[in-house]
């Protein structure tokens, strides 16, 4: 996964999305709008992880705990997959191949050679322009573009039928004998193979950068949501994420904190915030004495 900058509560995530004009308008292809509340709330009101954009070889956007906000352009030399996630890209999204079965919102432009969109609960929404050489949409996957849409050959299983979809996917590398229920896995494998065969992105694609509109920049600065975050030691981000996601009991967490984490928290600069994170996570009254003893060791 991309580097995590920080975790945003639902309210913080909503504030982060507020400046963007596109969230208050409807798309040009289907007239659909984007629901920022869905992105901000994430899974079970867990909020969103803010991840650093950049250029990567290939990427699976796997963040089962909440939404994924990508800060800036995301350039993927190979394959990109969004398996049911809630994803907002604050910039351009460029990849050789894209498989998405979730909610994908791109503030800038989308450029991919092959795009497979699966399922209808949310869909793919592009506030900028979309350039796709070949696209397949299955189970009524919604695809809306606010800017210019240059789509090459497009197949919809709802209008063109399953056989037309199958034949198109065979040209992408799927086995002709694949069972219908296995198609998703075969498509992902075929898109990965294509991306690996094509190699890095064309530099004309990779060199493009998204620039916020002046009104969006002004509003973001007013809300103080685009200022660079204060540099935070990675160990604190790692500790916070572990405390947030671990399925261990609080007693087991204390044991792990003593054995595995305490030796890693030797830097005096990180200890106060580490103590705050631990105090917040270990809140059982029965364990207060053991927790406080651990915190004493951090002083």
C-alpha positions, -999 to +999 in steps of 0.1 A: +000+000+000+010+036-003+026+054+027+000+065+052+002+101+062-026+102+088-060+089+096-090+112+092-122+110+113-154+112+093-157+150+102-121+156+092-126+137+059-157+157+051-138+189+057-110+177+034-135+171+006-155+203+011-134+227-012-139+208-044-165+223-067-171+190-085-188+175-054-216+200-058-223+194-095-236+165-116-216+146-143-219+151-180-225+115-192-252+102-169-260+132-148-248+113-117-234+132-087-208+121-061-217+115-025-189+129-004-206+116+028-200+080+016-163+088+011-160+107+043-177+081+065-158+051+051-166+017+064-188+018+095-180+055+101-143+047+104-133+077+083-104+077+057-067+070+055-047+098+038-021+082+016+007+098-003+004+098-041+033+093-065+045+067-090+044+029-082+050-003-102+016-018-095-009-014-068-039-031-051-060-005-032-068-026-002-080-007+028-108-026+045-109-003+075-122+028+057-119+051+027-086+056+009-078+093+001-047+096-022-030+130-018-021+141-053-015+123-086-013+085-087+008+070-115+009+033-119+033+018-144+015-016-143-019-028-130-042-010-105-070-028-087-098-014-064-116-044-050-147-029-036-130+001-018-141+037-014-113+057-031-108+094-038-077+105-058-069+142-054-052+145-087-048+125-119-050+087-121-028+071-147-023+033-151-018+007-179-048-013-167-075-007-141-099-032-124-125-015-101-155-030-083-160-002-058-164+035-055-136+053-074-136+092-076-109+110-094-105+148-091-083+152-121-081+131-153-081+093-159-058+077-184-058+039-188-054+015-217-078-012-203-106-005-178-129-031-163-157-018-141-176-044-121-209-040-101-233-011-096-235+000-059-212+030-065-192+033-097-164+053-113-166+092-114-141+114-131-142+152-125-116+158-153-112+142-187-112+104-193-090+087-219-096+049-221-086+028-251-108-002-243-134-005-215-158-033-203-186-026-178-203-055-160-234-057-138-243-021-146-211-005-133-217+033-134-192+055-152-196+092-153-173+120-165-175+157-159-150+167-186-143+152-220-147+114-224-126+097-251-135+060-248-124+036-275-142+004-278-168-002-250-188-032-240-216-033-215-229-067-205-263-052-198-268-040-234-243-061-254-248-094-236-225-118-218-212-134-249-200-100-263-184-093-230-167-127-229-153-122-264-139-088-256-122-102-224-107-131-245-088-104-264-075-091-230-061-125-222-090-143-205-093-181-213-122-188-237-133-217-216-136-198-183-167-203-163-189-172-159-184-173-121-146-173-125-145-143-149-135-117-123-104-136-112-095-143-149-100-107-159-077-095-131-050-120-141-054-110-177-051-073-169-020-079-148-004-099-176-012-071-201+003-044-179+034-064-172+039-070-210+034-033-218+060-021-193+063+015-179+038+043-187+045+065-217+063+096-204+038+118-220+012+103-197+035+101-166+046+137-169+011+152-166+002+168-133-031+180-118-034+216-106-062+226-083-086+253-095-079+287-078-113+287-060-106+252-047-071+262-035-085+294-018-112+274+000-088+246+010-064+272+025-092+288+044-102+254+058-065+246+064-069+211+048-041+212+022-013+225+043+016+200+045+012+179+076+037+183+104+063+157+098+055+128+121+079+099+130+068+068+110+069+047+142+040+067+156+019+062+125+027+025+126+018+023+163-015+042+158-025+020+129-016-012+148-036-001+179-065+008+156-066-024+136-054-052+159-079-078+169-060-087+201-077-082+235-065-052+255-045-076+278-029-091+248-021-057+234-004-048+267+018-079+263+027-069+228+034-033+238+058-044+265+076-071+244+076-056+209+068-019+210+085-006+241+121-014+228+112+005+196+100+037+214+134+047+227+134+082+211+123+107+237+107+128+210+081+101+202+073+090+238+047+116+248+025+109+218+031+072+220+019+074+256-012+093+245-021+067+219-016+038+243-037+055+270-065+060+246-064+025+233-060+006+266-090+019+285-101-011+305-104-002+342-091-037+352-059-030+332-053+006+344-026-004+368-006-024+342-012+002+316+001+030+338+032+009+347+039+006+310+034+043+305+058+050+334+085+031+315+079+055+286+087+086+307 
